[in-house]
């Protein structure tokens, strides 16, 4: 299928919230990891979201270019072509964009999509994330209001973050403190600023102890009930028809307990970011290939090696298979497997 239209993407997210499941959002940084992600969704029979961060987009553009916008547009073009060969819906998203990179990443991409839509085309991306976790809430929401209006005009969904995700991703580091837990008051302020859908479609990454990167269970305490309280507060304050007014996003999910994931999803999570786990799932088989074929990959003691073993297509396939399998696992954990529309 082609990449999801704006209408199809909104339908996907609405269906997930109503149906009590969520989509994995898989970070990629190359054509190989992009191929692996799409195949994983297809193998699982799941629609899905594939995303690129600022660092991932820069890497995608190549070491001779190192431009985030160029890389993001190349990612989008490649995905649009490859997705046609599969029978699931794929949405494209840009991940964490802090304030100092808005002018060099999200805003130029929004402008490009706006021009394309004006000419009768579709946006390059279906959603963009503004990461305002490093600024005060009032400034976070002020910038979000501006971006939401621009996204609405370009038929794009905005994702925001309220609170702080701990750990580090692409140079953005969040402290592990009480800001890891969004409050009901934070949720109400968000709805006051951005509405409950009438000002434009947006997703909200409320934080409930999330941490980027790798951590062992028990090191950080996830409290999914934070999401339940936030939804209830907004529902009560604004008398919304839906008792779960927010479309929520789960960041920093690596190492999470399946029960905590299921509980979070039950409170309205429709998108869960997966990056650390799929990076390892891609790299581990390649490491195994290199170790297992050591004397063929390297030209040892003047020998010629084995071209079939050092050919990037050989070890690259192993990485793609490993990552695709991890995407299938994510779909199964979140309940989206077998539910493509």
C-alpha positions in Angstrom: 0.0 0.0 0.0 1.1 3.6 -0.4 2.2 5.5 2.7 -0.9 6.3 4.8 -2.8 9.4 3.8 -3.5 12.0 6.6 -7.1 10.6 6.8 -5.9 7.0 7.0 -3.4 7.9 9.7 -6.0 9.6 11.9 -8.2 6.6 11.4 -5.4 4.3 12.4 -4.8 6.2 15.7 -8.5 6.5 16.5 -9.1 2.8 15.9 -6.2 1.9 18.2 -7.5 4.0 21.0 -11.0 2.6 20.6 -9.7 -1.0 20.2 -7.4 -0.9 23.1 -4.1 -1.5 21.3 -1.1 0.6 20.1 1.3 0.8 17.2 5.0 0.4 17.6 6.9 3.5 16.3 10.2 2.2 15.0 13.2 4.5 14.8 15.4 4.0 11.7 18.5 5.7 10.3 19.2 3.9 7.1 17.6 2.2 4.1 18.4 -1.2 5.7 16.7 -0.4 9.0 13.8 1.1 7.1 13.4 -2.0 5.0 13.6 -4.2 8.2 10.9 -2.1 10.0 8.4 -2.2 7.1 8.9 -6.0 6.6 8.5 -6.5 10.3 5.1 -4.7 10.2 4.1 -6.8 7.2 5.2 -10.0 8.8 3.1 -9.1 11.9 0.0 -8.1 9.8 0.1 -4.8 11.5 -0.1 -1.2 10.3 2.7 0.8 11.9 4.7 4.0 12.3 8.3 4.5 11.2 10.2 7.5 12.5 13.5 9.3 12.2 15.1 11.5 14.8 17.3 14.6 14.1 20.4 12.5 14.4 18.9 9.6 12.4 17.9 12.1 9.6 21.4 13.6 9.5 22.9 10.1 9.3 20.4 9.1 6.6 21.7 12.0 4.4 25.2 10.5 4.3 28.5 11.5 5.8 29.2 13.9 2.9 26.0 15.8 3.4 25.0 15.6 7.1 21.8 17.6 6.7 18.8 16.7 8.8 16.2 18.1 6.3 17.9 16.4 3.3 18.1 13.1 5.1 14.4 13.3 6.3 13.2 14.0 2.8 15.3 11.2 1.4 13.9 8.9 4.1 10.4 9.9 3.1 11.0 9.4 -0.6 12.5 6.0 -0.1 9.7 4.9 2.2 7.0 6.0 -0.2 8.5 3.8 -2.9 9.2 0.7 -0.8 5.8 0.8 1.1 4.0 0.3 -2.2 5.1 -3.3 -2.3 3.6 -4.2 1.1 0.0 -4.7 2.2 0.0 -2.7 5.5 -0.4 1.0 6.1 2.8 2.8 7.2 2.9 6.3 8.6 6.0 8.5 8.7 7.0 10.5 11.7 9.8 12.7 12.9 10.9 12.0 16.5 12.2 14.3 19.3 13.0 17.8 18.0 14.2 20.2 20.8 13.8 24.0 20.6 17.2 24.6 19.2 16.6 22.4 16.2 13.1 23.5 15.3 14.3 26.0 12.7 16.7 23.5 11.1 14.4 20.4 11.2 10.7 20.5 11.8 9.8 24.0 10.5 11.5 23.5 7.1 9.9 20.1 6.8 6.5 21.7 7.6 7.1 24.3 5.0 7.9 21.7 2.4 4.8 19.7 3.2 2.6 22.9 3.2 3.7 23.8 -0.3 3.1 20.2 -1.5 -0.4 20.2 0.0 -1.2 23.6 -1.6 -0.3 22.0 -5.0 -2.7 19.1 -4.4 -0.2 16.6 -3.0 0.2 14.8 0.3 2.6 15.9 3.1 6.0 14.3 3.3 5.3 13.2 6.9 2.1 12.2 8.7 3.3 13.6 12.0 6.0 15.6 13.6 7.2 15.7 17.3 8.0 18.9 19.1 10.0 18.0 22.2 9.5 20.9 24.7 10.5 18.9 27.7 13.6 21.1 28.3 11.5 24.4 28.6 8.9 25.5 31.0 5.4 24.3 30.4 4.0 27.7 29.3 6.7 28.1 26.7 6.3 24.4 25.6 2.5 24.9 25.0 3.0 28.3 23.4 5.3 26.8 20.7 3.0 23.8 20.5 0.0 26.1 19.7 1.9 27.7 16.8 3.1 24.4 15.4 -0.4 22.8 15.8 -1.9 25.5 13.5 0.8 25.0 10.9 0.4 21.2 11.1 -3.3 21.5 10.7 -2.8 23.5 7.5 -0.4 20.8 6.2 -2.7 17.9 7.2 -0.1 16.7 9.7 -0.6 15.5 13.2 1.5 17.1 15.9 3.1 15.2 18.8 4.1 17.0 22.0 5.8 16.0 25.2 4.6 17.2 28.6 7.0 16.3 31.4 10.5 14.9 31.0 11.7 11.5 29.7 14.8 10.6 31.6 18.0 9.3 30.0 19.6 10.4 26.7 18.6 10.4 23.1 20.4 12.2 20.3 22.1 14.5 22.7 18.9 15.5 24.6 19.2 14.3 28.2 16.5 14.3 30.8 17.2 14.2 34.5 15.6 11.5 36.6 13.5 13.5 39.1 9.9 14.3 39.8 9.4 15.8 36.4 9.4 12.2 35.1 5.7 12.2 36.2 3.2 14.5 34.5 0.5 15.8 36.7 -3.3 16.1 36.1 -2.7 19.9 36.2 -0.2 19.6 33.3 -2.8 17.7 31.3 -5.5 20.3 31.9 -3.1 23.1 30.9 -2.3 21.2 27.7 -6.0 20.9 26.8 -6.6 24.5 27.6 -3.9 25.6 25.2 -4.4 23.0 22.4 -8.0 22.1 22.8 -9.4 18.6 22.7 -9.3 18.2 18.9 -11.1 21.2 17.6 -7.8 23.2 17.1 -6.1 20.3 15.3 -5.2 16.6 15.8 -2.4 16.0 18.2 -0.8 13.3 20.3 0.5 13.8 23.8 3.5 12.1 25.4 2.7 12.4 29.0 5.5 11.1 31.2 5.0 8.4 33.9 8.6 7.5 34.8 9.8 6.8 31.2 13.6 6.7 30.5 15.3 6.5 27.2 18.0 3.9 26.5 18.6 0.6 28.3 17.7 0.0 31.9 17.0 -3.0 34.0 13.5 -3.5 35.5 13.4 -1.9 38.9 15.9 0.9 38.2 13.1 3.3 37.2 9.5 3.1 38.5 6.9 3.4 35.8 3.5 4.6 37.1 0.9 4.1 34.3 -1.8 5.3 36.7 -0.5 8.8 36.0 -2.0 8.5 32.5 -5.4 7.4 33.9 -5.5 10.4 36.2 -4.5 12.8 33.4 -7.3 11.5 31.1 -9.9 11.6 33.9 -8.9 15.2 34.8 -9.3 16.5 31.3 -12.5 14.5 30.7 -14.0 16.0 33.9 -12.7 19.6 33.2 -13.9 19.8 29.6 -16.8 17.3 29.7 -15.4 15.5 26.7 -17.5 12.9 25.0 -14.6 10.5 25.2 -13.5 9.5 28.7 -9.9 9.2 27.2 -9.6 12.5 25.4 -5.9 12.3 24.7 -4.2 10.1 22.1 -1.2 9.2 24.3 2.4 8.2 23.3 4.7 6.0 25.4 8.4 7.1 25.2 11.4 5.3 26.6 9.7 1.8 26.6 12.8 -0.4 26.3 13.0 -2.9 29.2 9.4 -2.2 30.3 7.4 -5.0 31.9 4.6 -6.3 29.5 2.0 -5.7 32.3 3.0 -2.1 32.5 2.8 -1.7 28.8 -0.6 -3.3 28.7 -1.8 -1.0 31.5 -0.5 2.1 29.7 -2.2 1.1 26.5 -5.5 0.6 28.4 -5.4 4.3 29.4 -5.2 5.6 25.8 -1.6 5.0 24.5 -1.8 4.6 20.7 1.9 4.9 19.9 4.9 3.4 21.6 8.4 4.4 20.5 10.9 1.5 20.0 14.5 2.3 19.3 17.1 0.8 21.7 15.7 -2.7 21.4 15.5 -2.7 17.6 19.0 -1.2 17.4 20.4 -4.2 19.3 18.2 -6.6 17.3 19.8 -5.3 14.1 23.4 -5.2 15.4 23.5 -8.5 17.3 23.2 -10.8 14.3 25.8 -8.7 12.4 28.2 -9.2 15.4 27.5 -12.9 15.3 28.1 -13.0 11.6 31.5 -11.2 11.9 32.6 -13.4 14.8 31.5 -16.6 13.1 33.0 -15.7 9.8 36.1 -14.0 11.1 38.6 -15.5 8.7 36.4 -14.9 5.7 35.5 -11.3 6.6 39.1 -10.3 7.2 42.1 -10.8 4.9 44.3 -12.6 7.5 48.0 -13.2 7.0 47.9 -12.1 3.4 45.0 -14.2 2.4 42.2 -12.9 0.2 39.2 -13.5 2.5 35.8 -14.7 1.3 33.9 -12.1 -0.8 30.6 -13.8 -0.1 31.2 -13.3 3.6 32.3 -9.7 3.7 29.8 -8.6 1.0 27.6 -6.1 3.0 24.5 -7.8 1.5 25.4 -11.0 3.4 25.8 -9.6 6.9 23.2 -6.8 6.2 20.5 -9.4 5.6 21.3 -11.0 9.0 20.7 -7.6 10.6 17.5 -6.9 8.7 16.1 -10.3 9.7 16.9 -9.8 13.4 15.3 -6.3 13.4 12.2 -7.5 11.6 11.7 -10.2 14.2 11.9 -7.6 17.0 9.3 -5.4 15.2 6.9 -8.4 15.1 7.5 -8.9 18.8 6.6 -5.3 19.5 3.4 -5.6 17.4 2.4 -8.6 19.4 3.2 -6.9 22.8 1.1 -3.9 21.8 -1.8 -5.8 20.3 -1.6 -4.4 16.8 -0.5 -7.7 15.2 -3.1 -9.0 12.7 -5.2 -5.9 12.9 -4.1 -3.9 9.8 -6.8 -2.0 8.1 
